[in-house]
Amino acid sequence: MEVLLIGAVLMIFAVLASAWLMTFARWFPVKGIDGDFLVDYKTLIRAHIDFALMALFCLGFYAVKVPLPVIACWLVVIGGISNPGVFVIAAFDPDFWNKPVWRAYTAISFAITTIGFGWVCVSLLDYALSL
């Protein structure tokens, strides 16, 4: 279950990095980088929020101290990083949604996230019903 803490820390670092990137993109625009490099500011905000939420989920799952399957925890962390990663890639690639490789990445990421969160939720529910 410690993977949830490590994953949360990585996600919080991603929150900080995206906050700095967005701050510099808005307050200190550099010709040739802003607009050309970061093509969709709003989508990067979505990634920022998604990373924060995923980190909070990891911390919450860890904090309840219910024994969770290790593989489910790994899937939550992998999904918690790869799912907001969809937004990060889309923020820098203006043609993101038209590329089959990114569509496949998005589908795989969504499946991993769904399986991991579903498994953890079923485990939590099973624990609660056994009390």
C-alpha positions as CSV (number, residue, x, y, z in Angstrom):
1,M,0.0,0.0,0.0
2,E,3.0,2.3,0.3
3,V,2.9,2.7,-3.5
4,L,-0.2,4.9,-2.9
5,L,2.0,7.3,-0.9
6,I,4.8,7.3,-3.5
7,G,2.3,7.8,-6.3
8,A,0.7,10.7,-4.4
9,V,4.0,12.4,-4.0
10,L,4.8,12.0,-7.7
11,M,1.3,13.4,-8.6
12,I,1.9,16.4,-6.2
13,F,5.2,17.1,-8.0
14,A,3.3,17.1,-11.3
15,V,0.8,19.5,-9.7
16,L,3.7,21.8,-8.8
17,A,5.4,21.5,-12.1
18,S,2.2,22.3,-14.1
19,A,1.5,25.2,-11.8
20,W,4.9,26.7,-12.5
21,L,4.6,26.0,-16.2
22,M,1.2,27.7,-16.3
23,T,2.4,30.7,-14.3
24,F,5.3,31.3,-16.6
25,A,3.2,30.7,-19.7
26,R,0.8,33.5,-18.5
27,W,3.0,36.0,-16.7
28,F,6.3,35.6,-18.5
29,P,5.4,34.7,-22.1
30,V,8.4,33.9,-24.3
31,K,8.0,34.4,-28.0
32,G,8.2,31.1,-29.8
33,I,7.4,29.1,-26.7
34,D,4.1,30.3,-25.4
35,G,1.4,29.5,-28.0
36,D,3.8,27.4,-30.0
37,F,4.9,25.1,-27.2
38,L,1.9,25.2,-24.9
39,V,-0.9,25.2,-27.4
40,D,-3.9,24.6,-25.0
41,Y,-3.6,26.3,-21.7
42,K,-7.1,25.2,-20.5
43,T,-6.3,21.6,-21.1
44,L,-3.2,21.9,-18.9
45,I,-5.4,23.3,-16.2
46,R,-7.5,20.1,-16.5
47,A,-4.3,18.1,-16.1
48,H,-3.3,20.1,-13.0
49,I,-6.7,19.6,-11.4
50,D,-6.8,15.9,-12.3
51,F,-3.3,15.3,-10.8
52,A,-4.4,17.0,-7.6
53,L,-7.6,14.9,-7.4
54,M,-5.7,11.6,-8.1
55,A,-3.1,12.5,-5.4
56,L,-6.0,13.1,-2.9
57,F,-7.6,9.8,-3.8
58,C,-4.3,8.0,-3.2
59,L,-3.8,9.7,0.1
60,G,-7.4,9.0,1.1
61,F,-7.1,5.3,0.2
62,Y,-3.9,5.0,2.2
63,A,-5.3,7.0,5.2
64,V,-8.3,4.7,5.8
65,K,-5.8,1.9,6.7
66,V,-7.9,-0.8,5.1
67,P,-5.7,-3.6,3.7
68,L,-6.0,-3.2,-0.1
69,P,-4.7,-5.6,-2.8
70,V,-1.2,-4.4,-3.9
71,I,-2.0,-4.8,-7.6
72,A,-5.1,-2.6,-7.2
73,C,-3.0,0.0,-5.5
74,W,-0.5,-0.1,-8.4
75,L,-3.3,0.2,-10.9
76,V,-4.7,3.3,-9.1
77,V,-1.2,4.9,-9.1
78,I,-0.6,4.0,-12.8
79,G,-4.0,5.3,-13.7
80,G,-3.6,8.3,-11.5
81,I,-0.5,9.3,-13.4
82,S,-1.4,8.2,-16.9
83,N,-5.0,9.6,-16.9
84,P,-4.0,13.2,-16.3
85,G,-1.1,12.5,-18.7
86,V,-3.7,12.5,-21.4
87,F,-4.4,16.2,-20.7
88,V,-0.7,17.0,-20.5
89,I,-0.1,15.5,-23.9
90,A,-3.2,17.2,-25.4
91,A,-2.1,20.6,-24.0
92,F,1.1,20.3,-26.1
93,D,-0.1,18.5,-29.2
94,P,-2.8,20.5,-31.2
95,D,-3.7,17.4,-33.2
96,F,-3.9,15.0,-30.2
97,W,-7.4,13.6,-30.7
98,N,-6.8,12.8,-34.3
99,K,-3.8,10.5,-33.7
100,P,-4.5,6.7,-33.2
101,V,-1.6,6.3,-30.8
102,W,-3.0,8.8,-28.4
103,R,-6.5,7.4,-28.7
104,A,-5.1,4.0,-27.8
105,Y,-3.1,5.5,-24.9
106,T,-6.3,7.2,-23.6
107,A,-8.3,4.0,-23.8
108,I,-5.7,2.0,-22.0
109,S,-5.2,4.6,-19.4
110,F,-8.9,4.9,-18.8
111,A,-9.2,1.1,-18.5
112,I,-6.3,0.8,-16.0
113,T,-7.8,3.7,-13.9
114,T,-11.3,2.2,-13.9
115,I,-10.1,-1.3,-13.0
116,G,-7.8,0.0,-10.2
117,F,-10.4,2.4,-8.7
118,G,-13.2,-0.2,-9.0
119,W,-11.1,-2.9,-7.4
120,V,-10.1,-0.6,-4.5
121,C,-13.8,0.4,-4.0
122,V,-15.0,-3.2,-4.0
123,S,-12.3,-4.0,-1.4
124,L,-13.3,-1.1,0.8
125,L,-17.0,-2.1,0.5
126,D,-16.1,-5.7,1.3
127,Y,-14.2,-4.6,4.4
128,A,-17.1,-2.3,5.5
129,L,-19.6,-5.1,5.1
130,S,-17.5,-7.6,7.1
131,L,-17.5,-5.3,10.2
